Amino acid sequence: MITPVPLGTWPTPVEAAPRLAARLGLAELWFKRDDLTGLGGGGNKIRKLRYTCAQAITVGARTVITSGAPQSNHARLTAAAAARLGLACVLVLAGPAPSSRRGNLLLDGLAGAEIVWAGDRPLAEVVVAEAERRSAYVIPFGGTSPASIQGYVDCGRELRAQLPNLDGFEVVVALGSGGTMAGLVRELGAQRVIGVDVGALPDPRATVAGLLVGEVGPGELRIDGTQVGAGYRTLTDGARAALEITARTEGIFLDPTYTGRAMAALLAGGFPRGDRVVFLHSGGLPGLFGHPEL
């Protein structure tokens, strides 16, 4: 078992959302506030980085490298974690360099990360080349690995302590790189966790099952695929509406890529659910400022 490094503030709070629950027709709705993890603007990636950064330090790495989209929350939090731990950080981001830096990109720079723009090259190819050149430790896309999903096993245990009647709830979570859902499934069971696919993976069902190393079959996972829209990097109408409704009923801000889509699925009622729900708020607030179209 890897001993995680001390990043973040735990446990994150659980808050009731009665006005939004009424809008959704739920008896109870609670937010697990993993947007309040305390480092680098907050977000779910900190739980995973506690384990991946521990691995990097164990092998003597002085530089970590990871990849993502230009407004990647994982990239921002990797930069913040590296700064906290005294490591150099390189971020390989998709596409060409933009004309201005806003949102997560601004925070990446403030944390001291070096940004390499992949342009037309595949992200994985650029990461491998840069990692070899710098002898850097590679943190995978989204921070997700079989080891790092322990961070969301930890979260599931927190939820059990915070909501003693958790067995009567379903837990809804955005499904990006798969690690957050996988950890929750390991701790809480496949029937209690609903992942809302955001379009980051070609086969999310196989990825999540693979992270669980045979514990759960792909067909046992509850995954909603109705909110992908035109793709991971696009802003869907459902996500835009979900951001507004959540902010105007509970004063809670979601992000346009992950939590916005997950809440859109709840609002649409597109999957079977009970009447008691925990919504995993995985963060991403800085990404809002990278979407002027909002």
N, C-alpha and C positions, 0 to 999 in steps of 0.2 A: 504494500500500500504506500502510495506517495504521500509525504507530509506536505500539505499545501502551505504556500507562503502567506504571510499575514497581510492580505489586501482587502479593503472594503470594511463595511460596518454591518454587523450581524446581530440578531436576525433583522431582516427588513420587515417593515410593518405590514399588517393586514388591515384593510379599511373597508367598512361597509359602504355600499353605493345604492341607497334606497330609491333615489329618484330615477336613476338609470334602470334599476331593477324593475320599477313600475313600467317604464317605457318598453322594456323587453318582455314583460309579462312573467317575470320570475318572482318566486317567493323571497329569494335572497340572492344578492350579488355582492361578492367581496373582491377587492383588488389586492393581489399580492404585489407589493410595491418594490419590485426589483429595479425600478428606475431610480431608487434611492439607495444604491449600494455604496455611495460615499466617495468614490474615486473617479476623477476624470470626467465628471458629468453624469456618472451613474449608468447602470444598464446590466443586463444579464451576463455579458461576456466576462465580467470580473470573476464570477464564480468559476468559470472554466480556466481563466488565466491564473488563478491561484494554483492550479495543478500543472498547466503547461509551463509556466514560469519556474515552478519548482523543478521540473525536469530539466529545463535549460540551465539553471544554476547548478544542479547536480552534476552535469557533464562539463561544467567549467566554461560555459558560453559567456562571452562578453557582449555579443550582439544578437538580437533577435530580429527575425524578418517574417513578415506575413503579407497577405494580399487581400484585396477587396475592391468594391466599387468606390467611386470618388467620395461618396457620402457614407462610407462604411463606419458603423458604430464600433465594430470589432477593431478596425484599424486605430480609431481614436483611443480606445481603451487599452490596446496593446502599447501605444505610445505612452499613455499615462502610467501604466504598470511598469514599463521599462524605466521611465524617469524615477519612479518611486524606489526601484530596486537598483538603480545605478547602472543600468544596461544601456547600450546604444540600441537604436531602433531604426529599421528600414521598412518602409511601407511600399509595396508594389501595387499601384492602383490602375484600374482598367482605363483604357482610352488615352487620349492626348491630354496634356496639361490645359486646364481652363484658363480663360483670360483673367479671372479673379478668383480669390479663395474666400469661401464663406462656409458657414455651418461647421461640419466636422473637419473640413480641410483647414480651416483657420485654427482649430484646436490642435490638430496634428502638428502644425508648425510651432505653436506655442509650447508644446511638450517636447520639442526638440527632435522630432522624427525627421529622417531624411526620406523624401518621397521620390520614387522612381516611377515614371509614367510608362505603361506598357505599350501604348500606341496600338498598333495593329497586331502585336505579338500576343500569343496565348499567355495568360497570367502565370500558369504553372511553369512554363518554359523560362520566363524571366526570373521567377523566384529561384529556381534551381541554379541558374547562372549567377545571380547576385549572391546567393548563399555560399556557393563554392568560392567565389572571388573574395568574400569577406570572412569566411569561416563562421558563418552565422548559423544560429539554431533556428530551424523553420517551425513556426507555429502555424498549423494548418488553417485553411479557410474557415472563418467563423469561430476559430479556436476549438473546433470539435474534433475529438479523438476518443477512442475507447477509454482512455484514462481520464480525460477532462469531464466526461459526463457525470463523474462523481460529484461535481459541483451542484448538479441538479438533483442528485440523490440527497445531498445535504439540504437543498431547498424543500424537497418533499418531507423530510423529517421536521423541518421548521414548521411547515404547514400543519403537520399532525399535532404539534405542540400548541400551535396558535388557535386551531379550530378542532376541538376535541371530537366534534361530530362530523369530521371530514368525510367519513365513509358515506354520508348522504349527499355529497357534492360531486360534481364533475369539474375538472380543471381544464380550462381552455387556454391554449398557448399558440403563438405564431410559430410556424415550422419553417425555419430558414435552412441552416446547415445541418439541423437534426439533433444536435447534442442536448439542447434544453428539453425537448420532448423525450428523448431517450432516457435521460436521467430521471425525469418524473415518472415515466413508465416503469423503470426498474424499481422505484420506491413505492409507487402508488398503485401500479397495475394497469394493464392496457385498456381495460374497460372504463377506467375513471378519467383518462386523459384524452382530450381531443386536440389534435394538431391541425392548424389552418395553414395550408400550403401557400407560401408567398411566391413561389416560382423560382427559387434559387437553385433547385436541384432537378436533374432530369428524371430521377426516380426516388422521390422522398421516402416512399414506403420501404424500398429495399435498403436505403441508406440507414434509416432509423433501426430497422431490424438487424442490419449488419453491426451497428454499434453495440447492440445488446447481445451479440455473440451467441446466438441460438436460444436465448431466453424466451423470446417472443417471435412468432412467425409473422411475416409481412401481412398476411390476411387478418391477423388479430388486431392490428393497429387501427385506431379510429382517426382517419385523416379526411378533412374537408378540402376539396379541390376547387371550390366554386369561386375563389377570390383572386386567382392568378391574373386574370384580365389579359392585357397585351404583353405581360411579362414583368419580371422582377423589378426592372428599373422604371416602370411606368407608374403614374398616379392614377388609380382607378376611381371611378365615380363613387363606388361603395366606400372606399377608404376615406375619401374626402368628406362624405356625409357622416361617417362614423367619428371622425375627428371633431366635427362641429357638434354633434349630438352629445358626445362624451364631455366635451369642454363646457357645454351650455347646461348640462344637467348636474355635473359633479365637480366642475372646475379642474378636471384632470386632462392633461394634454397627452395625446398619443402621437406616434410617429407615422408617416405616410406609407412606409414599406412593410412593417411588421405588425405592430399592435393595431394600426388602422385597419389592415386587412382582417386581422383576427376578430376585431369588434364588428366589422362589416358582416362577417359570417354569422355572428350572434344576432345581429339586427335582422338579417335576412331569414333567419330560422331555417337554414338549409340543411341542418343535420338533426337527428333525433337527440333530444337532451332532456334532462330532468328539470326540476324547477329551482334547483340550488346550484349556483355556479361560482367557482373561483376563477378570476381572470388574471393570468400572469402578465403583469405589466413589465415588459423587458427593456424599457427605456427608449432611447433614441431621440429625445427632445432636440439636441443640436441639429439633427438632420432636417428638422422643419425649416431651419434658416437657409438650407441649401436648395429649397424648392420655392422660388419666387412665384411660381404659377399658383400656389395656394392662395 
